[in-house]
Amino acid sequence: MIDLPDTQVLYGVAIGAAGLGAGVGLLAFTEYMGERGGGLSEDMATNLSAGAMMDDVETSSISDVGSLTDQLAKALEEAGAISSKDDVQLSEEDVKRKEEEAETGW
């Protein structure tokens, strides 16, 4: 007569089968999301495919900084934090200092 496996062995086999199923399911899900695009924006997908996410390449998610600063200044005026957009303008000295900091990275 054939002896049935111990219950601990059956538990181990069941856990192994569940883990294998979860792994295959996760793999299938990952592949599907990769084919679908995974929710990446076009800019991010382009950066990733071109290798632009390297440490030596600086990227910006803001394509038009000028309009962003204008929107910020307008919001500050409406909130009463500043009286006019000229209150947030940098002096020539500050502009030069900022440019030097940007060039050196410090």
C-alpha positions as CSV (number, residue, x, y, z in Angstrom):
1,M,0.0,0.0,0.0
2,I,1.2,3.5,-0.8
3,D,1.8,5.8,2.1
4,L,0.3,9.3,1.8
5,P,2.7,12.2,2.2
6,D,2.9,13.9,5.5
7,T,0.6,17.0,6.0
8,Q,3.7,19.2,6.3
9,V,4.9,18.1,2.8
10,L,1.4,18.8,1.4
11,Y,1.5,22.3,2.9
12,G,5.0,22.9,1.4
13,V,3.8,21.8,-2.0
14,A,0.7,24.0,-1.8
15,I,2.8,27.0,-0.7
16,G,5.2,26.4,-3.5
17,A,2.5,26.1,-6.1
18,A,0.9,29.3,-4.8
19,G,4.2,31.1,-5.0
20,L,4.8,29.9,-8.6
21,G,1.3,31.0,-9.6
22,A,1.8,34.5,-8.0
23,G,5.2,34.8,-9.8
24,V,3.7,33.9,-13.2
25,G,0.8,36.3,-12.6
26,L,3.2,39.1,-11.7
27,L,5.3,38.4,-14.8
28,A,2.2,38.4,-17.0
29,F,1.0,41.7,-15.4
30,T,4.4,43.4,-15.9
31,E,4.6,42.3,-19.5
32,Y,1.1,43.6,-20.2
33,M,1.9,47.0,-18.6
34,G,5.1,47.2,-20.6
35,E,3.3,46.7,-23.8
36,R,0.6,49.1,-22.9
37,G,3.1,51.9,-22.0
38,G,2.8,51.6,-18.3
39,G,1.3,55.1,-17.9
40,L,4.5,56.9,-18.7
41,S,4.3,60.3,-20.3
42,E,5.8,60.7,-23.8
43,D,8.6,62.8,-22.4
44,M,9.5,60.2,-19.7
45,A,9.3,57.4,-22.3
46,T,11.6,59.3,-24.6
47,N,14.0,60.0,-21.8
48,L,14.1,56.4,-20.7
49,S,14.5,55.0,-24.2
50,A,17.2,57.5,-25.1
51,G,19.2,56.9,-21.9
52,A,18.6,60.4,-20.8
53,M,18.1,59.5,-17.2
54,M,21.8,59.2,-16.6
55,D,23.4,61.1,-13.8
56,D,25.4,63.4,-16.1
57,V,22.3,64.6,-17.9
58,E,20.0,67.2,-16.3
59,T,16.4,67.0,-17.2
60,S,13.5,69.3,-16.4
61,S,9.9,68.4,-16.3
62,I,8.9,72.0,-16.9
63,S,9.2,73.0,-20.6
64,D,8.3,76.7,-20.2
65,V,9.7,78.1,-17.0
66,G,8.9,81.7,-17.9
67,S,5.1,81.1,-18.0
68,L,5.4,79.1,-14.8
69,T,7.0,82.0,-13.0
70,D,4.5,84.4,-14.4
71,Q,1.7,82.2,-13.1
72,L,3.3,82.1,-9.7
73,A,3.7,85.9,-9.6
74,K,0.1,86.3,-10.6
75,A,-1.1,84.0,-7.9
76,L,1.1,85.8,-5.3
77,E,-0.4,89.1,-6.4
78,E,-4.0,87.7,-6.1
79,A,-3.2,86.3,-2.6
80,G,-1.9,89.7,-1.5
81,A,1.6,88.4,-0.7
82,I,3.2,90.9,-3.2
83,S,2.0,94.2,-4.6
84,S,3.3,93.7,-8.1
85,K,5.3,91.3,-10.2
86,D,8.3,93.6,-9.9
87,D,8.6,92.7,-6.2
88,V,9.9,89.2,-7.1
89,Q,12.4,90.3,-9.8
90,L,16.1,89.5,-9.1
91,S,18.8,92.1,-9.1
92,E,21.6,91.8,-11.7
93,E,23.9,90.7,-8.9
94,D,21.5,87.9,-7.9
95,V,21.1,86.8,-11.5
96,K,24.8,86.5,-12.0
97,R,25.2,84.6,-8.7
98,K,22.5,82.2,-9.7
99,E,24.0,81.6,-13.1
100,E,27.4,80.9,-11.5
101,E,25.8,78.5,-9.1
102,A,24.0,76.7,-11.9
103,E,27.3,76.4,-13.9
104,T,29.3,74.9,-11.0
105,G,26.5,72.9,-9.4
106,W,27.1,74.4,-6.0
